[in-house]
Amino acid sequence: MSQSVRDGQAHSAWVAWLMSPIGTAIVALGITQIIAWGTTLYALGVLAAPIAADTGWSRSLVFSGLTVGLLVSGFVSTAVGKAIDERGGQLVMSLGSVLCAVSLLIVAAASNEIAYLAGWAIMGLGMRMSLYDAAFAALVQVAPHRGRRAISYLTLFGGFASSIFWPIGHILTAEVGWRLTLVIYAAINIAVCLPLHWCGLSRREPAESRTAETSSAAASPGVTDPPLEGQARLLAMVLFGFVMAASAFVFGAMAVHLPAVLEASGLTAAAAVTLASLKGVAQVAGRVCEILFGKRLHAIDLGRISIAGMPLGFVVLMAGGASYSAAFLFIVFFGVANGLVTIVRGALPLALFGPRGYGTVLGILATPYLLMNALAPAALAVIVDLWGYGVAEAVLLAVGLLSAGAMEVMGIWYRRRRANQAA
């Protein structure tokens, strides 16, 4: 077979995938995830300082808007998950884009602290309806038996949100100010995300495609395992909820404190910022490795690997002192773990509980994760103020070990249960 023929076949296969319901959904949601993350949750990364300087509000007040938004996301998580199951991801995510746009306009027009925080509260609802947890559930509705692969591909897009929108936000703020920047963000959500959500999620795989996919379940371990029911289902949800909540404390705290933790370990401020910026690269690299080499890895084992990376990274950092190489290894372990945990949040519930009612399950499990993610930065700041970064690192290590330990317990329990059922 000539090279030109092979190239033609590869091109045809690529076009066929892109035109399929799941291919269209992944690309559409990939674009909207970059925009949704970049214009909401990541926005204060470059806009907080200009907002504080222009309004005279404290930086803590400015950042508390994000805390309010994440708390609202946690409180409404289960309800949004049920709405996705009952009304479909297409409608919920489209409305999420509208709410994000409206909330961005409210924040842009805010002249006092109450209006500013109210805008972020509405944004919290919009974020829960348009970010990963909603997108994962929407993808599973499009292709129930290809959900794990679809989730992995989607997270590759989202990993670039800050890399794209932080420079955009910096340039726009310098040119037109933070208020008009948020207005532009709102327009992008309406002009780009809304139609992509509505059109990209308008089709689902036909039943025969799902049947064919199920017959080749060896390609995705866990897809055809019978969903957990009764007490086993409840126990698995409690264990996994604890794993995710503990990991959310670590990841949420480090999202704000990472450069300071690295500097406190003995590095210069410049070196700490440089290394911290590599976390996103490690995050995406971990997701690429999962796509290339993790196809036959059960979601339970993927969870064990990803969660173990957190405490392992802190052990390396704390043992290495001011060593640049130790800090670099910490970033690699922590970044890869962060990237993989995002996939685990969607893939493991799908493997354990199945596609039926998946949106509701994700909504329940996301509640403690989002709440802990919202409270962690402030909680770690209190620990740092009272006892310093040494104690803060020890606390993060301990919480990471708790999360990893619970994940191991869950893995052992699940394997034994499967073995007993097979005997």
Contacts in CASP RR format, 6 or more apart in sequence:
PFRMAT RR
TARGET T0000
AUTHOR 0000-0000-0000
METHOD contacts of the structure
MODEL  1
MSQSVRDGQAHSAWVAWLMSPIGTAIVALGITQIIAWGTTLYALGVLAAP
IAADTGWSRSLVFSGLTVGLLVSGFVSTAVGKAIDERGGQLVMSLGSVLC
AVSLLIVAAASNEIAYLAGWAIMGLGMRMSLYDAAFAALVQVAPHRGRRA
ISYLTLFGGFASSIFWPIGHILTAEVGWRLTLVIYAAINIAVCLPLHWCG
LSRREPAESRTAETSSAAASPGVTDPPLEGQARLLAMVLFGFVMAASAFV
FGAMAVHLPAVLEASGLTAAAAVTLASLKGVAQVAGRVCEILFGKRLHAI
DLGRISIAGMPLGFVVLMAGGASYSAAFLFIVFFGVANGLVTIVRGALPL
ALFGPRGYGTVLGILATPYLLMNALAPAALAVIVDLWGYGVAEAVLLAVG
LLSAGAMEVMGIWYRRRRANQAA
17 23 0 8 1.000
18 24 0 8 1.000
18 27 0 8 1.000
20 205 0 8 1.000
21 142 0 8 1.000
21 143 0 8 1.000
21 203 0 8 1.000
21 204 0 8 1.000
21 205 0 8 1.000
22 139 0 8 1.000
22 142 0 8 1.000
22 143 0 8 1.000
22 146 0 8 1.000
22 150 0 8 1.000
22 205 0 8 1.000
24 200 0 8 1.000
24 203 0 8 1.000
25 138 0 8 1.000
25 139 0 8 1.000
25 142 0 8 1.000
25 143 0 8 1.000
25 150 0 8 1.000
25 200 0 8 1.000
25 201 0 8 1.000
25 203 0 8 1.000
26 139 0 8 1.000
26 150 0 8 1.000
26 153 0 8 1.000
26 154 0 8 1.000
28 196 0 8 1.000
28 197 0 8 1.000
28 199 0 8 1.000
28 200 0 8 1.000
28 201 0 8 1.000
29 93 0 8 1.000
29 135 0 8 1.000
29 138 0 8 1.000
29 139 0 8 1.000
29 154 0 8 1.000
29 157 0 8 1.000
29 196 0 8 1.000
29 197 0 8 1.000
29 200 0 8 1.000
29 201 0 8 1.000
30 135 0 8 1.000
30 154 0 8 1.000
30 157 0 8 1.000
30 158 0 8 1.000
31 157 0 8 1.000
31 192 0 8 1.000
31 193 0 8 1.000
31 196 0 8 1.000
32 93 0 8 1.000
32 97 0 8 1.000
32 130 0 8 1.000
32 135 0 8 1.000
32 192 0 8 1.000
32 193 0 8 1.000
32 196 0 8 1.000
32 197 0 8 1.000
33 131 0 8 1.000
33 132 0 8 1.000
33 135 0 8 1.000
33 154 0 8 1.000
33 157 0 8 1.000
33 158 0 8 1.000
33 161 0 8 1.000
34 157 0 8 1.000
34 158 0 8 1.000
34 159 0 8 1.000
34 160 0 8 1.000
34 161 0 8 1.000
34 164 0 8 1.000
34 165 0 8 1.000
35 161 0 8 1.000
35 165 0 8 1.000
35 188 0 8 1.000
35 189 0 8 1.000
35 192 0 8 1.000
35 193 0 8 1.000
36 97 0 8 1.000
36 100 0 8 1.000
36 127 0 8 1.000
36 130 0 8 1.000
36 131 0 8 1.000
36 161 0 8 1.000
36 189 0 8 1.000
36 193 0 8 1.000
37 131 0 8 1.000
37 158 0 8 1.000
37 159 0 8 1.000
37 161 0 8 1.000
37 162 0 8 1.000
37 165 0 8 1.000
38 161 0 8 1.000
38 162 0 8 1.000
38 164 0 8 1.000
38 165 0 8 1.000
39 100 0 8 1.000
39 104 0 8 1.000
39 165 0 8 1.000
39 185 0 8 1.000
39 186 0 8 1.000
39 188 0 8 1.000
39 189 0 8 1.000
40 100 0 8 1.000
40 104 0 8 1.000
40 123 0 8 1.000
40 124 0 8 1.000
40 126 0 8 1.000
40 127 0 8 1.000
40 131 0 8 1.000
41 66 0 8 1.000
41 70 0 8 1.000
41 127 0 8 1.000
41 131 0 8 1.000
42 161 0 8 1.000
42 162 0 8 1.000
42 165 0 8 1.000
42 166 0 8 1.000
43 165 0 8 1.000
43 169 0 8 1.000
43 182 0 8 1.000
43 185 0 8 1.000
44 51 0 8 1.000
44 62 0 8 1.000
44 63 0 8 1.000
44 65 0 8 1.000
44 66 0 8 1.000
45 162 0 8 1.000
45 166 0 8 1.000
46 166 0 8 1.000
46 169 0 8 1.000
46 170 0 8 1.000
46 173 0 8 1.000
47 169 0 8 1.000
47 173 0 8 1.000
47 178 0 8 1.000
47 181 0 8 1.000
47 182 0 8 1.000
48 59 0 8 1.000
48 62 0 8 1.000
48 63 0 8 1.000
49 59 0 8 1.000
50 173 0 8 1.000
50 177 0 8 1.000
50 178 0 8 1.000
51 57 0 8 1.000
51 62 0 8 1.000
51 178 0 8 1.000
52 58 0 8 1.000
52 59 0 8 1.000
52 61 0 8 1.000
52 62 0 8 1.000
54 178 0 8 1.000
55 62 0 8 1.000
55 116 0 8 1.000
57 113 0 8 1.000
57 116 0 8 1.000
61 113 0 8 1.000
61 116 0 8 1.000
63 256 0 8 1.000
63 377 0 8 1.000
64 117 0 8 1.000
65 116 0 8 1.000
65 117 0 8 1.000
65 120 0 8 1.000
66 120 0 8 1.000
66 374 0 8 1.000
67 374 0 8 1.000
67 375 0 8 1.000
67 377 0 8 1.000
67 378 0 8 1.000
68 117 0 8 1.000
68 120 0 8 1.000
68 121 0 8 1.000
68 124 0 8 1.000
69 120 0 8 1.000
69 121 0 8 1.000
69 123 0 8 1.000
69 124 0 8 1.000
69 127 0 8 1.000
69 374 0 8 1.000
70 124 0 8 1.000
70 127 0 8 1.000
70 370 0 8 1.000
70 371 0 8 1.000
70 373 0 8 1.000
70 374 0 8 1.000
71 370 0 8 1.000
71 371 0 8 1.000
71 374 0 8 1.000
71 375 0 8 1.000
72 121 0 8 1.000
72 124 0 8 1.000
72 125 0 8 1.000
72 128 0 8 1.000
73 124 0 8 1.000
73 125 0 8 1.000
73 126 0 8 1.000
73 127 0 8 1.000
73 128 0 8 1.000
73 366 0 8 1.000
73 370 0 8 1.000
73 374 0 8 1.000
74 128 0 8 1.000
74 366 0 8 1.000
74 367 0 8 1.000
74 370 0 8 1.000
74 371 0 8 1.000
74 374 0 8 1.000
75 367 0 8 1.000
75 371 0 8 1.000
76 124 0 8 1.000
76 125 0 8 1.000
76 128 0 8 1.000
77 128 0 8 1.000
77 133 0 8 1.000
77 363 0 8 1.000
77 364 0 8 1.000
77 366 0 8 1.000
77 367 0 8 1.000
77 370 0 8 1.000
78 360 0 8 1.000
78 363 0 8 1.000
78 364 0 8 1.000
78 367 0 8 1.000
80 92 0 8 1.000
80 125 0 8 1.000
80 128 0 8 1.000
80 129 0 8 1.000
80 133 0 8 1.000
80 134 0 8 1.000
80 363 0 8 1.000
81 92 0 8 1.000
81 133 0 8 1.000
81 134 0 8 1.000
81 137 0 8 1.000
81 359 0 8 1.000
81 360 0 8 1.000
81 362 0 8 1.000
81 363 0 8 1.000
82 359 0 8 1.000
82 360 0 8 1.000
82 363 0 8 1.000
83 92 0 8 1.000
84 92 0 8 1.000
84 134 0 8 1.000
84 137 0 8 1.000
84 138 0 8 1.000
84 141 0 8 1.000
84 359 0 8 1.000
84 360 0 8 1.000
85 137 0 8 1.000
85 357 0 8 1.000
85 358 0 8 1.000
85 359 0 8 1.000
85 360 0 8 1.000
88 138 0 8 1.000
88 141 0 8 1.000
89 134 0 8 1.000
89 137 0 8 1.000
89 138 0 8 1.000
89 141 0 8 1.000
89 201 0 8 1.000
90 138 0 8 1.000
90 197 0 8 1.000
90 198 0 8 1.000
90 200 0 8 1.000
90 201 0 8 1.000
90 202 0 8 1.000
92 129 0 8 1.000
92 134 0 8 1.000
92 138 0 8 1.000
93 129 0 8 1.000
93 130 0 8 1.000
93 134 0 8 1.000
93 135 0 8 1.000
93 138 0 8 1.000
93 197 0 8 1.000
93 201 0 8 1.000
94 194 0 8 1.000
94 197 0 8 1.000
94 198 0 8 1.000
95 129 0 8 1.000
96 125 0 8 1.000
96 126 0 8 1.000
96 129 0 8 1.000
96 130 0 8 1.000
96 134 0 8 1.000
96 197 0 8 1.000
97 130 0 8 1.000
97 189 0 8 1.000
97 190 0 8 1.000
97 193 0 8 1.000
97 194 0 8 1.000
97 197 0 8 1.000
98 189 0 8 1.000
98 190 0 8 1.000
98 194 0 8 1.000
99 122 0 8 1.000
99 123 0 8 1.000
99 125 0 8 1.000
99 126 0 8 1.000
99 129 0 8 1.000
99 130 0 8 1.000
100 123 0 8 1.000
100 126 0 8 1.000
100 127 0 8 1.000
100 130 0 8 1.000
100 186 0 8 1.000
100 189 0 8 1.000
100 193 0 8 1.000
101 186 0 8 1.000
101 187 0 8 1.000
101 189 0 8 1.000
101 190 0 8 1.000
101 194 0 8 1.000
102 122 0 8 1.000
102 186 0 8 1.000
103 119 0 8 1.000
103 120 0 8 1.000
103 122 0 8 1.000
103 123 0 8 1.000
103 124 0 8 1.000
103 126 0 8 1.000
104 123 0 8 1.000
104 182 0 8 1.000
104 183 0 8 1.000
104 185 0 8 1.000
104 186 0 8 1.000
104 189 0 8 1.000
105 182 0 8 1.000
105 183 0 8 1.000
105 186 0 8 1.000
106 115 0 8 1.000
106 118 0 8 1.000
106 119 0 8 1.000
106 122 0 8 1.000
107 116 0 8 1.000
107 119 0 8 1.000
107 120 0 8 1.000
107 123 0 8 1.000
107 182 0 8 1.000
108 178 0 8 1.000
108 179 0 8 1.000
108 180 0 8 1.000
108 182 0 8 1.000
108 183 0 8 1.000
108 186 0 8 1.000
109 115 0 8 1.000
109 179 0 8 1.000
110 116 0 8 1.000
110 118 0 8 1.000
110 119 0 8 1.000
128 134 0 8 1.000
128 366 0 8 1.000
128 370 0 8 1.000
130 193 0 8 1.000
130 197 0 8 1.000
132 154 0 8 1.000
132 155 0 8 1.000
132 342 0 8 1.000
132 345 0 8 1.000
133 345 0 8 1.000
133 346 0 8 1.000
133 362 0 8 1.000
133 363 0 8 1.000
133 366 0 8 1.000
135 154 0 8 1.000
136 151 0 8 1.000
136 154 0 8 1.000
136 345 0 8 1.000
136 346 0 8 1.000
136 358 0 8 1.000
136 362 0 8 1.000
137 358 0 8 1.000
137 359 0 8 1.000
137 362 0 8 1.000
138 201 0 8 1.000
139 147 0 8 1.000
139 150 0 8 1.000
139 151 0 8 1.000
139 154 0 8 1.000
140 147 0 8 1.000
140 150 0 8 1.000
140 350 0 8 1.000
140 355 0 8 1.000
140 358 0 8 1.000
140 359 0 8 1.000
141 201 0 8 1.000
141 204 0 8 1.000
141 355 0 8 1.000
141 358 0 8 1.000
142 150 0 8 1.000
142 201 0 8 1.000
142 203 0 8 1.000
142 204 0 8 1.000
142 205 0 8 1.000
143 150 0 8 1.000
143 204 0 8 1.000
143 205 0 8 1.000
143 209 0 8 1.000
143 210 0 8 1.000
143 213 0 8 1.000
144 205 0 8 1.000
144 210 0 8 1.000
144 354 0 8 1.000
144 355 0 8 1.000
145 210 0 8 1.000
145 213 0 8 1.000
145 214 0 8 1.000
145 217 0 8 1.000
145 220 0 8 1.000
145 223 0 8 1.000
145 355 0 8 1.000
146 205 0 8 1.000
146 213 0 8 1.000
146 220 0 8 1.000
147 347 0 8 1.000
147 350 0 8 1.000
147 355 0 8 1.000
148 220 0 8 1.000
148 223 0 8 1.000
148 299 0 8 1.000
148 343 0 8 1.000
148 346 0 8 1.000
148 347 0 8 1.000
148 350 0 8 1.000
148 351 0 8 1.000
149 220 0 8 1.000
149 291 0 8 1.000
149 295 0 8 1.000
151 343 0 8 1.000
151 346 0 8 1.000
151 347 0 8 1.000
151 350 0 8 1.000
152 287 0 8 1.000
152 290 0 8 1.000
152 291 0 8 1.000
152 343 0 8 1.000
152 347 0 8 1.000
153 291 0 8 1.000
155 287 0 8 1.000
155 339 0 8 1.000
155 342 0 8 1.000
155 343 0 8 1.000
156 284 0 8 1.000
156 287 0 8 1.000
156 288 0 8 1.000
156 291 0 8 1.000
159 280 0 8 1.000
159 283 0 8 1.000
159 284 0 8 1.000
159 287 0 8 1.000
160 284 0 8 1.000
162 280 0 8 1.000
163 280 0 8 1.000
169 181 0 8 1.000
172 180 0 8 1.000
172 181 0 8 1.000
172 184 0 8 1.000
173 181 0 8 1.000
176 184 0 8 1.000
214 223 0 8 1.000
214 224 0 8 1.000
217 223 0 8 1.000
217 224 0 8 1.000
218 296 0 8 1.000
219 295 0 8 1.000
219 296 0 8 1.000
220 295 0 8 1.000
221 296 0 8 1.000
221 297 0 8 1.000
221 298 0 8 1.000
221 299 0 8 1.000
221 351 0 8 1.000
222 298 0 8 1.000
222 299 0 8 1.000
222 351 0 8 1.000
223 351 0 8 1.000
225 351 0 8 1.000
225 352 0 8 1.000
225 418 0 8 1.000
227 233 0 8 1.000
227 352 0 8 1.000
227 353 0 8 1.000
227 354 0 8 1.000
227 356 0 8 1.000
228 236 0 8 1.000
228 352 0 8 1.000
228 353 0 8 1.000
232 417 0 8 1.000
233 352 0 8 1.000
233 353 0 8 1.000
235 413 0 8 1.000
236 352 0 8 1.000
236 353 0 8 1.000
236 410 0 8 1.000
236 414 0 8 1.000
237 353 0 8 1.000
237 361 0 8 1.000
237 364 0 8 1.000
237 365 0 8 1.000
239 406 0 8 1.000
239 409 0 8 1.000
239 410 0 8 1.000
239 413 0 8 1.000
240 348 0 8 1.000
240 349 0 8 1.000
240 352 0 8 1.000
240 365 0 8 1.000
240 410 0 8 1.000
241 365 0 8 1.000
241 368 0 8 1.000
241 369 0 8 1.000
242 368 0 8 1.000
242 403 0 8 1.000
242 406 0 8 1.000
243 307 0 8 1.000
243 403 0 8 1.000
243 406 0 8 1.000
243 407 0 8 1.000
243 410 0 8 1.000
244 345 0 8 1.000
244 365 0 8 1.000
244 368 0 8 1.000
244 369 0 8 1.000
245 368 0 8 1.000
245 369 0 8 1.000
245 371 0 8 1.000
245 372 0 8 1.000
246 372 0 8 1.000
246 399 0 8 1.000
246 400 0 8 1.000
246 402 0 8 1.000
246 403 0 8 1.000
246 406 0 8 1.000
247 307 0 8 1.000
247 310 0 8 1.000
247 341 0 8 1.000
247 369 0 8 1.000
247 400 0 8 1.000
247 403 0 8 1.000
248 368 0 8 1.000
248 369 0 8 1.000
248 370 0 8 1.000
248 372 0 8 1.000
248 373 0 8 1.000
248 376 0 8 1.000
249 372 0 8 1.000
249 373 0 8 1.000
249 376 0 8 1.000
249 379 0 8 1.000
249 396 0 8 1.000
249 399 0 8 1.000
250 310 0 8 1.000
250 376 0 8 1.000
250 396 0 8 1.000
250 399 0 8 1.000
250 400 0 8 1.000
250 403 0 8 1.000
251 310 0 8 1.000
251 338 0 8 1.000
251 341 0 8 1.000
251 373 0 8 1.000
251 376 0 8 1.000
252 372 0 8 1.000
252 373 0 8 1.000
252 376 0 8 1.000
252 377 0 8 1.000
253 376 0 8 1.000
253 377 0 8 1.000
253 379 0 8 1.000
253 380 0 8 1.000
253 396 0 8 1.000
254 261 0 8 1.000
254 334 0 8 1.000
254 396 0 8 1.000
255 377 0 8 1.000
256 377 0 8 1.000
256 380 0 8 1.000
257 377 0 8 1.000
257 380 0 8 1.000
257 381 0 8 1.000
257 384 0 8 1.000
257 392 0 8 1.000
258 276 0 8 1.000
258 279 0 8 1.000
259 269 0 8 1.000
259 272 0 8 1.000
259 273 0 8 1.000
259 276 0 8 1.000
260 272 0 8 1.000
260 384 0 8 1.000
260 389 0 8 1.000
261 317 0 8 1.000
261 389 0 8 1.000
261 392 0 8 1.000
261 393 0 8 1.000
262 271 0 8 1.000
262 272 0 8 1.000
262 275 0 8 1.000
262 276 0 8 1.000
262 317 0 8 1.000
262 327 0 8 1.000
262 330 0 8 1.000
263 269 0 8 1.000
263 272 0 8 1.000
264 388 0 8 1.000
264 389 0 8 1.000
264 390 0 8 1.000
264 393 0 8 1.000
265 317 0 8 1.000
265 318 0 8 1.000
265 320 0 8 1.000
265 321 0 8 1.000
265 322 0 8 1.000
265 327 0 8 1.000
265 389 0 8 1.000
265 393 0 8 1.000
266 321 0 8 1.000
266 322 0 8 1.000
267 275 0 8 1.000
267 322 0 8 1.000
267 324 0 8 1.000
267 327 0 8 1.000
271 324 0 8 1.000
271 327 0 8 1.000
272 327 0 8 1.000
275 324 0 8 1.000
275 327 0 8 1.000
275 328 0 8 1.000
275 331 0 8 1.000
276 331 0 8 1.000
278 328 0 8 1.000
278 331 0 8 1.000
279 331 0 8 1.000
279 334 0 8 1.000
279 335 0 8 1.000
279 338 0 8 1.000
280 335 0 8 1.000
280 338 0 8 1.000
282 331 0 8 1.000
282 332 0 8 1.000
282 334 0 8 1.000
282 335 0 8 1.000
282 336 0 8 1.000
282 338 0 8 1.000
282 339 0 8 1.000
283 335 0 8 1.000
283 336 0 8 1.000
283 338 0 8 1.000
283 339 0 8 1.000
284 339 0 8 1.000
285 336 0 8 1.000
286 335 0 8 1.000
286 336 0 8 1.000
286 339 0 8 1.000
286 340 0 8 1.000
287 339 0 8 1.000
287 340 0 8 1.000
287 342 0 8 1.000
287 343 0 8 1.000
289 336 0 8 1.000
290 297 0 8 1.000
290 302 0 8 1.000
290 340 0 8 1.000
290 343 0 8 1.000
294 302 0 8 1.000
298 351 0 8 1.000
299 344 0 8 1.000
299 347 0 8 1.000
299 348 0 8 1.000
299 350 0 8 1.000
299 351 0 8 1.000
299 352 0 8 1.000
300 348 0 8 1.000
300 351 0 8 1.000
300 410 0 8 1.000
300 411 0 8 1.000
300 414 0 8 1.000
300 415 0 8 1.000
302 340 0 8 1.000
302 343 0 8 1.000
302 344 0 8 1.000
302 347 0 8 1.000
302 348 0 8 1.000
303 340 0 8 1.000
303 341 0 8 1.000
303 344 0 8 1.000
303 348 0 8 1.000
303 407 0 8 1.000
304 404 0 8 1.000
304 407 0 8 1.000
304 408 0 8 1.000
304 411 0 8 1.000
305 340 0 8 1.000
306 336 0 8 1.000
306 337 0 8 1.000
306 339 0 8 1.000
306 340 0 8 1.000
306 341 0 8 1.000
306 343 0 8 1.000
306 344 0 8 1.000
307 337 0 8 1.000
307 341 0 8 1.000
307 344 0 8 1.000
307 400 0 8 1.000
307 403 0 8 1.000
307 404 0 8 1.000
307 405 0 8 1.000
307 407 0 8 1.000
308 337 0 8 1.000
308 404 0 8 1.000
308 407 0 8 1.000
309 333 0 8 1.000
309 334 0 8 1.000
309 336 0 8 1.000
309 337 0 8 1.000
309 404 0 8 1.000
310 333 0 8 1.000
310 334 0 8 1.000
310 337 0 8 1.000
310 400 0 8 1.000
310 403 0 8 1.000
310 404 0 8 1.000
311 397 0 8 1.000
311 400 0 8 1.000
311 401 0 8 1.000
311 403 0 8 1.000
311 404 0 8 1.000
312 333 0 8 1.000
313 329 0 8 1.000
313 330 0 8 1.000
313 333 0 8 1.000
313 334 0 8 1.000
313 337 0 8 1.000
314 330 0 8 1.000
314 334 0 8 1.000
314 393 0 8 1.000
314 396 0 8 1.000
314 397 0 8 1.000
314 400 0 8 1.000
315 397 0 8 1.000
316 326 0 8 1.000
316 329 0 8 1.000
316 330 0 8 1.000
316 333 0 8 1.000
317 326 0 8 1.000
317 327 0 8 1.000
317 329 0 8 1.000
317 330 0 8 1.000
317 393 0 8 1.000
318 393 0 8 1.000
318 394 0 8 1.000
318 397 0 8 1.000
319 326 0 8 1.000
320 326 0 8 1.000
320 327 0 8 1.000
345 362 0 8 1.000
345 365 0 8 1.000
345 366 0 8 1.000
345 369 0 8 1.000
346 362 0 8 1.000
349 358 0 8 1.000
349 361 0 8 1.000
349 362 0 8 1.000
349 365 0 8 1.000
350 358 0 8 1.000
352 414 0 8 1.000
353 361 0 8 1.000
380 392 0 8 1.000
380 395 0 8 1.000
380 396 0 8 1.000
383 391 0 8 1.000
383 392 0 8 1.000
383 395 0 8 1.000
384 392 0 8 1.000
END
